Amino acid sequence: MHNKTIKELSALLHSKQVSATELARHYLGRIDASGHNAFLHVDHELTLAQAAAADDRLAQGTAGPLTGVPIAHKDIFVTRGWRTTAGSKMLDGYVSPFDATVVDRFKAAGMVTLGKVNLDEFAMGSANENSAYGAVKNPWDASAVPGGSSGGSAAAIAARLAPAATATDTGGSIRQPAAFCGVTGIKPTYGRVSRFGMIAFASSLDQGGPIAQTAEDCALLLNEMIGFDERDSTSLTVEQGNLREDYTRDLNKPLAGLRIGVPSEYFGEGLASDVEGAVRAALEQFVKLGAVLVDISLPKTALSIPTYYIIAPAEASSNLSRFDGVRYGHRAAEYKDLQDMYRKTRAEGFGSEVKRRILVGTYVLCHGYYDAYYVQAQKIRRLIADDFQAAFADKCDVIMGPVAPTVAWDLGSKANDPVANYLADIFTLSTSLAGLPGMSIPCGFGEGDKNGKRPVGLQIIGNYFAEAKLLNIAHQYQQATDWHQRTPEGV
């Protein structure tokens, strides 16, 4: 049952071959027996109550395609009645009085919440090793990282602990863990998915999206996620093109004549040979499906790392100032005065990576450095976006390449080297800085450091509002290959 896709589970639920309650119990049993540390909060009573409500809708004939299908939520989305920690001691034990818009929309669709999944603290990280509640283990190799920050979401799908999971992508945090765990994930155009109730890291970059087994599953999930939300000031309006649509409608369009841009900057020094081999084999498969490969250049790619690691920390230093021990979250037990309470609370509540980014962000926003760093980074951000627009204008329809330079690395191997973690985001950051949609689909395996094979992801990048095109392309690839059907040993 747990190896079935969302579409297959929906058919079983609507034909009464399985009930939402039976399905929920099956997944809860798998979660309880799992040793991946993917879930931070599971509540059988809350889950089974939602499943019973879904069964009522199914019996009454008022169910939609997602009614009764289980889902796990990244613990960055506030969820009424469930603990929401953002992977941080700062919010240890916090229970939200309201739902994030994304959670609310899936609840309205009748989906059943299985629990909250692990992540890097406040979504800051590339390996899920920055969680205050311990690292997630990659289901393909327990000695490897699952990627981050949405490592819990990707690991839950790979281990078949859930058929669907929400995630967020600030600089690659949907695509990179999806690649490392051999599953499918998509980051929509910035502003298409509401950020209301999504604990903020970097407001001009954060974007919610789904992770699932297949592109078709992601399309079903995006049908509910995308759409204007008046409660989110960064949400794109209907007039701006943020229309809700059926993303499953055009999945079967042929790919004949599709122009695929292949950036030279994505295949240079630093790209592991095993990753390059898998990606190039995937590109050849698209040629067999009728696509044409076009050599392109994205010359500002190398600048995406310094640009991102100025802008994102700057926004984080502002967003995380709300965690001061006054209104909610952790508060130091002993302090002399208000300033002392602030200092001790934040010192105790935040982990080292969060502190590092707050310090960097505060520095670049200081008087005397704002113009030299932050303003210049914003200018380069525009140049990075212009590179993509030049490519899409007359050279290609989509861009493809690797998600990461290597397969998943060993747990702990980069824990004390933050710069090495930052450099691993080289192929995903520019897409986020430009606000473009991008996705990762499994396309093969590379050799792990010592324990066998680890998944490789193919990145597909589109122009603004091109989610339907990306899903169509990914679906056609998955109809011709079986990488997305592979499961880790013992699953």
HELIX and SHEET records of a PDB file:
HELIX    1   1 ILE A    6  HIS A   14  1                                   9    
HELIX    2   2 ALA A   20  ALA A   33  1                                  14    
HELIX    3   3 HIS A   44  GLN A   60  1                                  17    
HELIX    4   4 LYS A   89  LEU A   91  5                                   3    
HELIX    5   5 THR A  101  ALA A  108  1                                   8    
HELIX    6   6 GLU A  121  ALA A  123  5                                   3    
HELIX    7   7 GLY A  151  ALA A  158  1                                   8    
HELIX    8   8 ARG A  175  CYS A  181  1                                   7    
HELIX    9   9 ALA A  215  MET A  225  1                                  11    
HELIX   10  10 SER A  264  PHE A  267  5                                   4    
HELIX   11  11 SER A  273  LYS A  288  1                                  16    
HELIX   12  12 THR A  301  LEU A  303  5                                   3    
HELIX   13  13 SER A  304  ASN A  319  1                                  16    
HELIX   14  14 LEU A  320  ARG A  322  5                                   3    
HELIX   15  15 LEU A  338  GLY A  349  1                                  12    
HELIX   16  16 SER A  352  LEU A  365  1                                  14    
HELIX   17  17 TYR A  370  VAL A  375  3                                   6    
HELIX   18  18 GLN A  376  ASP A  394  1                                  19    
HELIX   19  19 PRO A  418  LEU A  423  1                                   6    
HELIX   20  20 LEU A  429  ALA A  434  1                                   6    
HELIX   21  21 GLU A  467  ALA A  480  1                                  14    
HELIX   22  22 TRP A  483  GLN A  485  5                                   3    
SHEET    1   A 3 PHE A  39  HIS A  41  0                                        
SHEET    2   A 3 VAL A 112  VAL A 117 -1                                        
SHEET    3   A 3 PRO A  70  LYS A  74  1                                        
SHEET    1   B 8 ALA A 164  ASP A 169  0                                        
SHEET    2   B 8 GLN A 207  ALA A 212 -1                                        
SHEET    3   B 8 THR A 184  LYS A 187 -1                                        
SHEET    4   B 8 GLY A 438  GLU A 447 -1                                        
SHEET    5   B 8 LYS A 453  ILE A 461 -1                                        
SHEET    6   B 8 VAL A 398  PRO A 402 -1                                        
SHEET    7   B 8 ARG A 259  PRO A 263  1                                        
SHEET    8   B 8 VAL A 292  ILE A 296  1                                        
END                                                                             
